[in-house]
Amino acid sequence: MGAYTMRVLQLFDRLDTDRSGYITSNGQRKDQRPETAVTADLVRNLVTAADANKDGRVSKDELLAYIERAVVGKSVDTIPAYLTATPDATFRLMDTEGNGKVGKSEFEQYLKAHNLSAADEFPKLDRDNDGSLTNADLRTAMLHFLASPDPAPEQWLLAVFTD
């Protein structure tokens, strides 16, 4: 099992909120946090796209097969738009200064608010080493999370799917 497979299965486990072994649109939380809206949009689109047998739910195998078809070997510009909407929304939540860039302190503050450690993710996400993240950095990180066989920063994305 490749590294990205493990990450996709970890994401599956976070999206399977009712622990039924399936991702469904109706199994999502109903609170008003912005992260919940991001999760609901992603789940709704994943269920529509990955539900191979059209039973209204997505199994682990269906999700993995869908990621193989729709994401692996693709560029950020060619993956489904709803997959880039997740990092876009996450970026807006992180950018507390509203300047179109996320500094290390904003990044750490975002993860801390979700009871996650920033560890050493920031430099791995900061592709041009300028001390700030852009929306493009997070889009690339989303693709890397879903499809790269190499280790990938994940706390920034998993924060969206925490309780």
Phi, psi and chi 1 to 4 in degrees:
 res  aa     phi    psi   chi1   chi2   chi3   chi4
   1 MET       -  125.4 -159.3  175.8  -54.5      -
   2 GLY   -74.4  165.2      -      -      -      -
   3 ALA   -59.3  -41.9      -      -      -      -
   4 TYR   -68.9  -31.4   78.1   86.9      -      -
   5 THR   -61.0  -43.6  -58.3      -      -      -
   6 MET   -62.1  -40.8  -63.2  -67.3  -73.6      -
   7 ARG   -67.5  -40.5  -70.0 -171.5  -59.3  -93.0
   8 VAL   -64.7  -39.0  170.6      -      -      -
   9 LEU   -67.8  -34.9  -68.7  175.1      -      -
  10 GLN   -64.6  -42.1 -176.4  179.4   12.6      -
  11 LEU   -63.2  -43.1  179.5   60.6      -      -
  12 PHE   -54.5  -47.9  179.9   93.8      -      -
  13 ASP   -60.4  -34.9  -71.7  -17.8      -      -
  14 ARG   -73.6  -31.3  -69.0 -162.2 -177.4 -138.5
  15 LEU   -83.4  -19.7  -63.3  176.7      -      -
  16 ASP   -83.1   71.4  178.2   13.6      -      -
  17 THR   -66.8  -27.0   57.0      -      -      -
  18 ASP   -95.6    4.4   61.3    3.6      -      -
  19 ARG    57.1   37.1  -56.7  -63.6  175.0 -117.4
  20 SER   -87.9  -10.6   64.8      -      -      -
  21 GLY    91.0    7.9      -      -      -      -
  22 TYR  -140.5  152.8  -64.3   94.6      -      -
  23 ILE   -97.0  128.1  -59.5  171.0      -      -
  24 THR  -133.9  152.6   61.4      -      -      -
  25 SER   -67.7  -32.1  -65.9      -      -      -
  26 ASN   -84.8   -1.9   59.2   -0.1      -      -
  27 GLY   -92.2    8.2      -      -      -      -
  28 GLN   -88.9  153.0  -61.6  -56.5  -55.1      -
  29 ARG   -63.0  156.2  -63.3 -178.8  -55.6  -99.1
  30 LYS  -114.6   19.0  -55.5  -71.1 -170.4 -119.9
  31 ASP   -77.1  179.6   64.4   40.2      -      -
  32 GLN  -103.4    8.3  -60.2  -61.0  -48.3      -
  33 ARG   -65.8  145.2  -65.9  179.4  -44.6  125.1
  34 PRO   -57.3  -35.9  -21.9   29.6      -      -
  35 GLU   -61.6  -32.7  -69.4   87.6  -18.1      -
  36 THR   -65.8  -39.4  -56.8      -      -      -
  37 ALA   -64.4  -40.4      -      -      -      -
  38 VAL   -61.5  -46.7  171.9      -      -      -
  39 THR   -62.0  -46.0  -57.3      -      -      -
  40 ALA   -60.6  -42.3      -      -      -      -
  41 ASP   -64.1  -45.1  -72.1  -15.0      -      -
  42 LEU   -61.9  -46.6  176.6   65.3      -      -
  43 VAL   -63.4  -46.1  168.8      -      -      -
  44 ARG   -56.4  -46.4 -174.1  175.1   51.2 -102.8
  45 ASN   -69.5  -39.0  -75.0  -62.0      -      -
  46 LEU   -62.8  -43.6  -89.1  177.4      -      -
  47 VAL   -62.5  -43.3  169.8      -      -      -
  48 THR   -62.4  -45.3  -60.7      -      -      -
  49 ALA   -80.8  -36.7      -      -      -      -
  50 ALA   -97.1   -9.7      -      -      -      -
  51 ASP   -75.0   83.6 -177.1   12.2      -      -
  52 ALA   -62.5  -37.7      -      -      -      -
  53 ASN   -95.6    4.6   62.9    5.9      -      -
  54 LYS    56.0   41.9  -57.2  -59.1  178.6 -155.8
  55 ASP   -99.2    8.0   64.2   -4.2      -      -
  56 GLY    83.9    9.5      -      -      -      -
  57 ARG  -148.0  158.0   58.0 -169.4 -169.6  168.4
  58 VAL  -121.2  125.4  174.4      -      -      -
  59 SER   -86.6  170.8   68.0      -      -      -
  60 LYS   -59.4  -43.6  -72.1  179.4 -179.1 -178.8
  61 ASP   -63.5  -41.5  -71.2  -20.2      -      -
  62 GLU   -63.1  -42.0  -74.6  174.6  -46.4      -
  63 LEU   -64.4  -47.1 -179.4   60.8      -      -
  64 LEU   -61.3  -42.5  -71.0  169.5      -      -
  65 ALA   -63.8  -39.7      -      -      -      -
  66 TYR   -65.0  -45.3  173.3   71.3      -      -
  67 ILE   -60.7  -40.6  -66.0  -62.1      -      -
  68 GLU   -58.5  -44.1  -74.9  -75.4  -27.4      -
  69 ARG   -73.1  -44.8  -77.5 -169.6  -41.0  -85.9
  70 ALA   -95.0  -18.6      -      -      -      -
  71 VAL  -126.3  -46.0 -177.6      -      -      -
  72 VAL   -61.3  128.6  174.0      -      -      -
  73 GLY    82.5    3.5      -      -      -      -
  74 LYS   -99.2  167.4  -54.1  -75.3 -162.8 -100.9
  75 SER  -101.7  167.3   70.7      -      -      -
  76 VAL   -57.2  -34.4  170.5      -      -      -
  77 ASP   -74.5  -13.7  -62.0  -29.2      -      -
  78 THR  -114.5   -2.8   60.8      -      -      -
  79 ILE   -79.8  159.2   63.6  173.1      -      -
  80 PRO   -54.9  139.3  -26.0   34.7      -      -
  81 ALA   -58.1  -34.3      -      -      -      -
  82 TYR   -66.0  -23.4   73.8   86.7      -      -
  83 LEU   -74.7  -28.4  -69.5  175.1      -      -
  84 THR   -85.2  -16.6   56.8      -      -      -
  85 ALA   -66.4  -30.8      -      -      -      -
  86 THR   -65.2  -51.7  -60.8      -      -      -
  87 PRO   -65.9  -30.8   15.3  -24.1      -      -
  88 ASP   -61.3  -47.8  -67.3   -6.4      -      -
  89 ALA   -67.0  -38.5      -      -      -      -
  90 THR   -63.7  -41.1  -56.2      -      -      -
  91 PHE   -59.7  -44.9 -178.5   83.5      -      -
  92 ARG   -61.2  -36.9  -72.4 -170.4  -60.4  -85.4
  93 LEU   -68.6  -36.2  -67.6  170.6      -      -
  94 MET   -74.0  -34.9  -75.2 -178.0 -170.5      -
  95 ASP   -77.8   71.0 -175.1   14.5      -      -
  96 THR   -68.2  -24.2   57.6      -      -      -
  97 GLU   -82.4  -15.1  -65.2  175.9    6.2      -
  98 GLY    68.4   26.6      -      -      -      -
  99 ASN  -102.3    8.8   61.7    3.0      -      -
 100 GLY    80.5    7.5      -      -      -      -
 101 LYS  -139.4  148.7  -66.8 -175.1  176.9 -164.9
 102 VAL  -114.2  115.8  172.3      -      -      -
 103 GLY   -81.4  170.1      -      -      -      -
 104 LYS   -59.5  -39.1 -172.3  172.9 -177.3  179.4
 105 SER   -67.5  -38.9   63.9      -      -      -
 106 GLU   -63.8  -41.8  -72.2  172.7  -64.9      -
 107 PHE   -61.1  -49.1  179.5   76.7      -      -
 108 GLU   -63.9  -38.6  -70.3  172.2  -11.8      -
 109 GLN   -62.9  -41.9 -178.3  179.2   -7.8      -
 110 TYR   -61.2  -48.5  177.9   77.4      -      -
 111 LEU   -67.2  -39.6  -70.1 -178.1      -      -
 112 LYS   -61.0  -38.6 -175.5  177.9  178.7 -176.6
 113 ALA   -62.6  -20.9      -      -      -      -
 114 HIS  -106.7   17.1  -67.1   86.9      -      -
 115 ASN    57.0   38.1  -61.6  -44.4      -      -
 116 LEU  -121.8  153.7  -65.5  168.3      -      -
 117 SER   -90.4  136.7  167.9      -      -      -
 118 ALA   -72.4  -24.8      -      -      -      -
 119 ALA    43.3 -126.7      -      -      -      -
 120 ASP  -115.1   27.7   60.0  -14.3      -      -
 121 GLU   -72.6  -36.3  -75.1 -164.0   -0.9      -
 122 PHE   -53.9  -51.7 -171.6   86.9      -      -
 123 PRO   -64.0  -27.6    8.7  -14.2      -      -
 124 LYS   -73.1  -29.4  -67.8  175.7 -175.8  172.0
 125 LEU   -83.4  -29.8  -66.6  167.6      -      -
 126 ASP   -78.0   83.0 -177.5   12.1      -      -
 127 ARG   -62.3  -32.2  -64.4  176.8  -55.5  142.0
 128 ASP  -100.5    6.3   60.8    4.2      -      -
 129 ASN    54.8   38.3  -62.8  -47.6      -      -
 130 ASP   -97.8    5.5   68.8   -9.8      -      -
 131 GLY    86.1    7.0      -      -      -      -
 132 SER  -146.2  156.9   62.9      -      -      -
 133 LEU  -102.7  146.4  -56.3  177.9      -      -
 134 THR  -113.5  170.0   63.6      -      -      -
 135 ASN   -59.2  -39.0 -162.5   38.5      -      -
 136 ALA   -62.2  -35.7      -      -      -      -
 137 ASP   -60.6  -43.3  -70.3  -30.0      -      -
 138 LEU   -73.0  -33.8  -69.5 -169.9      -      -
 139 ARG   -61.7  -45.1  -77.2  179.2  168.9 -147.2
 140 THR   -63.3  -39.8  -60.8      -      -      -
 141 ALA   -64.2  -35.2      -      -      -      -
 142 MET   -64.0  -46.8  177.3   73.7  162.3      -
 143 LEU   -61.3  -43.9  177.2   62.7      -      -
 144 HIS   -61.3  -43.6 -165.0   79.8      -      -
 145 PHE   -58.8  -45.5  176.2   89.6      -      -
 146 LEU   -79.5  -25.3  -68.6  172.3      -      -
 147 ALA  -135.9   -5.9      -      -      -      -
 148 SER   -89.4  138.3  175.0      -      -      -
 149 PRO   -74.3  -12.3   25.3  -32.0      -      -
 150 ASP   -84.2  159.2  -59.7  -36.8      -      -
 151 PRO   -56.5  145.1  -23.6   33.2      -      -
 152 ALA  -137.6  142.4      -      -      -      -
 153 PRO   -59.1  136.6  -19.5   30.4      -      -
 154 GLU  -133.2  -21.4   57.5 -171.1   39.6      -
 155 GLN   -59.9  -39.1  -65.0  -60.5  -51.2      -
 156 TRP   -59.7  -38.9   72.8  -87.4      -      -
 157 LEU   -81.1  -42.1  178.3   59.5      -      -
 158 LEU   -66.8  -21.3  -63.9  176.4      -      -
 159 ALA   -58.6  -33.0      -      -      -      -
 160 VAL   -63.3  -30.8  174.9      -      -      -
 161 PHE  -104.4   24.3  -51.2  110.1      -      -
 162 THR   -94.3  156.9   58.7      -      -      -
 163 ASP   -76.7      -  -70.4  -30.2      -      -
